[in-house]
Amino acid sequence: MADSYAYNEPSDDEMEESGGGVAYAAPTYIPQKEFRHAEDEDDDEDDDEDEEPPIVVKPQLQPRGKPEAMSASIMAHIAHTEGEDDDDDSVVVDAMEEEDDVPSAIAMAVPVDAAAAVAAVPVFTPPVAVVAKKPLAKKKASSPRKRPATKPAAKKKKPPPKAARSDSPEVENFLEQEAERITSDEYEALAQLMNQFCRVPLLAEFSRPVKLLHPELAANYSKIISHPVDLGLVCRGIRRRAYKTTRDVRLDMWRVFANCVKFHSHPSNKEKVPSFVSIALHLREYFNSLWQEYMLPSELPPKPSAGLQQAMSKRAEERIRRLENSGVLMMSKKFLTRVARLLGKFIEDGGRVDVLDKEPLFGDRFTADREVMEVSRNVRELQQELLDMVGRDEEYSIDDFTKRLNACFTKDGVLDDNQALRNRIRNRLDRLVGKLSVPLHEANSRGVTQSSIWGNIATTIWARESGKKAYWPALCLGILPPSEQREGWHAAVTERNEARLPPKLRAQLMGAKKKCEAAQKRQSLSYFLVEFLGTHEFIWVRETDIVEKFDPAEDPNKASVAKGKKRASRSAISSVIGSKTYAMALEECEWATDEFEQVLQEAFDYESEKEADDPGDEEEEFANYSYNILNQSDEEAEAQDAHAYNYDEKTMSMDDLEEANWL
């Protein structure tokens, strides 16, 4: 049986002050006996006896929590081997099980290491010392004569850290970069951005100062976080137009997330909640994506800065990545209606997405331009097609819609002789689609609370470690199909969840993943990274050890008991499915399925046109954390602020400058 691993918190003796910095012991994983499965009574039976193949449902998955297109794509890669002998069917896994470090791990309490758990965003913390075990005292070596004592060399003192300067060849001073004063149009775009951002139902812990939300954490929080910033402070600053530059707005928003990561990954913090690290990084990514679409213009100005060119290039790369990951999502009828309405508004506004687009591309002044009028007609035709699809109750994926939209300015050779105008129309429509797709991608990337790492599920399934074990309710967090069957979103969802794993657990599972890749060279099988609910173990399993449609009413274990399989004994399986842990896992899997389905539905059905046009008139406030609520005066919170919305190099300390440059 494969070893499983449990996280052990450092002891109080290991948490001690050392050398002016906080000292702590690195998290360790101790091999433990597996407790999720009962001992198999028939394991010692003759393995040469004939046995029925594992139960594998035909690929008809409709996982609630992902649209049908994605679910069909997931299971299209499963090669079923129904009817073959079970021993032949499990050659790859049996070979893997002979290894000592088979991938199986428990995340009962998920640790987060400040240096490794957040590889995407390094935590700005002072160096910490690691407590090592005291070495055994060495015996004094006998010596015939004493050596003359030598005076130890004086240690050179390290020079104090200097503030990063723009003329430094290694570190560029972000605060010395030219930043123009924020304009009225940019403030309007900011209000729309924050109105969209504050729709995320994850903002409760970021809405006000921690000292007010959790007074019991105030003392410890103040020791770790030197510059507290909350979302309410930022929203009030935007409403009051207190910020001088857009750079300052970004610094404050980044600090909101960085403070969360720093606090919940700090070694001295015994109150840390590791899943908050994943949530904070997720929110930061979402804010950055919204910023690219709301605060960057559709096309470059005549004399763009190097920074703006780099930002526009990065935005184009992010759009491709989002389409690969979320392009298979099927748009709901409400969303199709909304897109059709926005296309009509786009034409009526002369091809301008919002206030950042200054010059019109369509309208009365362009009626003499035949090709421009043809593009305008094509967009109108697409608008009507979408409305007709709503009436016929037809489905349309984001990927298909994007291709059809691009055809509006490319089909039949339109604008072949005017590439400059074609590019401008393309840039405008790309940003229109970008503003629509970013919230959908956020919802599609969001984790579920039932996962110990706030994992972003691909689907919910039944899974087992091997043919000898019972099936268990599980979350599919990663997909590794054979190379010829891989799609872009497979790697995206897998890498996203791998980044959310604690460092020790991630290292173990990455080793297991390499074994799966090696096994695929011998036999073309798909592998899946799963988290068993109830116990929160993680493991890579092969395709023949999953049942792709989780339905508590159709428990594959009961079918195994009814068929009287020999290897997985009936008594062992019965003891598993009758346990409290199993009942809890069933319940958690149902909740995870419903939660993810609801998240996507809300993202598709949310209508923001009215709020975008008039952010001050909302019909419904979302859980009291909307932009309209957060930007209101808060005397108690403002009494905690010592911020002044000012990032001025002349008044900031060296440490402040270094942290601002890091942000």
Helices and strands as residue ranges (DSSP letters): E 4-8, E 16-18, E 21-24, E 28-32, H 68-75, H 86-89, H 91-97, E 105-106, E 129-130, G 174-176, H 184-197, G 204-206, H 210-213, G 215-217, H 218-224, H 231-239, H 246-264, H 275-294, H 306-326, E 330-331, H 333-348, G 364-366, H 370-392, E 396-397, H 398-407, G 411-413, H 419-445, E 459-463, E 472-480, G 483-485, H 488-499, H 503-522, E 527-532, E 537-542, G 543-545, E 546-547, H 556-563, H 570-577, H 580-605, H 609-613, H 627-630, H 635-638, H 654-662
